Amino acid sequence: MQPEMLRHADFSHFITGQSHAFFIRSQRVVMESFLRRQTSQSFHVASFLLVVFAQALLRRQKAMGS
């Protein structure tokens, strides 16, 4: 494997790891704030859409990385 290929694989792995960590953090924040103030339906829908979007993004990155 050439060094630049290795670097690229390393970088994409790092990005996936970073976004995964961010996804877990943001999911926890969304859940905590939702539990803290169980407010409107629209907030719940927005957080649900955020989670779905983040999961789709992760799946796309994994597919691109492999």
CYANA upper distance limits for C-alpha pairs under 8 A (distance plus 0.5 A):
  1 MET  CA      5 MET  CA      6.95
  1 MET  CA      6 LEU  CA      7.04
  2 GLN  CA      6 LEU  CA      6.80
  3 PRO  CA      7 ARG  CA      6.58
  4 GLU  CA      8 HIS  CA      6.62
  5 MET  CA      9 ALA  CA      6.74
  6 LEU  CA     10 ASP  CA      6.56
  7 ARG  CA     11 PHE  CA      6.55
  8 HIS  CA     12 SER  CA      6.66
  9 ALA  CA     13 HIS  CA      6.59
  9 ALA  CA     65 GLY  CA      7.78
 10 ASP  CA     14 PHE  CA      6.65
 11 PHE  CA     15 ILE  CA      6.68
 12 SER  CA     16 THR  CA      6.62
 12 SER  CA     65 GLY  CA      6.68
 13 HIS  CA     17 GLY  CA      6.63
 13 HIS  CA     65 GLY  CA      7.82
 14 PHE  CA     18 GLN  CA      6.58
 15 ILE  CA     19 SER  CA      6.61
 16 THR  CA     20 HIS  CA      6.48
 16 THR  CA     58 LEU  CA      7.60
 16 THR  CA     61 GLN  CA      7.12
 16 THR  CA     62 LYS  CA      7.68
 17 GLY  CA     21 ALA  CA      6.65
 18 GLN  CA     22 PHE  CA      6.63
 19 SER  CA     23 PHE  CA      6.40
 19 SER  CA     58 LEU  CA      7.81
 20 HIS  CA     24 ILE  CA      6.76
 20 HIS  CA     58 LEU  CA      7.60
 21 ALA  CA     25 ARG  CA      6.69
 22 PHE  CA     26 SER  CA      6.49
 23 PHE  CA     27 GLN  CA      6.48
 23 PHE  CA     51 VAL  CA      8.39
 23 PHE  CA     54 ALA  CA      7.03
 24 ILE  CA     28 ARG  CA      6.72
 25 ARG  CA     29 VAL  CA      6.75
 26 SER  CA     30 VAL  CA      6.53
 27 GLN  CA     31 MET  CA      6.66
 27 GLN  CA     51 VAL  CA      7.29
 28 ARG  CA     32 GLU  CA      6.56
 29 VAL  CA     33 SER  CA      6.61
 30 VAL  CA     34 PHE  CA      6.49
 30 VAL  CA     47 SER  CA      6.93
 31 MET  CA     35 LEU  CA      6.58
 32 GLU  CA     36 ARG  CA      6.49
 33 SER  CA     37 ARG  CA      6.71
 34 PHE  CA     38 GLN  CA      5.87
 34 PHE  CA     39 THR  CA      7.85
 34 PHE  CA     43 PHE  CA      8.41
 34 PHE  CA     44 HIS  CA      7.78
 39 THR  CA     43 PHE  CA      7.58
 40 SER  CA     44 HIS  CA      7.43
 41 GLN  CA     45 VAL  CA      6.76
 42 SER  CA     46 ALA  CA      6.55
 43 PHE  CA     47 SER  CA      6.69
 44 HIS  CA     48 PHE  CA      6.63
 45 VAL  CA     49 LEU  CA      6.66
 46 ALA  CA     50 LEU  CA      6.69
 47 SER  CA     51 VAL  CA      6.78
 48 PHE  CA     52 VAL  CA      6.77
 49 LEU  CA     53 PHE  CA      6.51
 50 LEU  CA     54 ALA  CA      6.62
 51 VAL  CA     55 GLN  CA      6.68
 52 VAL  CA     56 ALA  CA      6.72
 53 PHE  CA     57 LEU  CA      6.68
 54 ALA  CA     58 LEU  CA      6.72
 55 GLN  CA     59 ARG  CA      6.70
 56 ALA  CA     60 ARG  CA      6.71
 57 LEU  CA     61 GLN  CA      6.75
 58 LEU  CA     62 LYS  CA      6.68
 59 ARG  CA     63 ALA  CA      6.69
 60 ARG  CA     64 MET  CA      6.65
 61 GLN  CA     65 GLY  CA      6.45
 62 LYS  CA     66 SER  CA      6.76
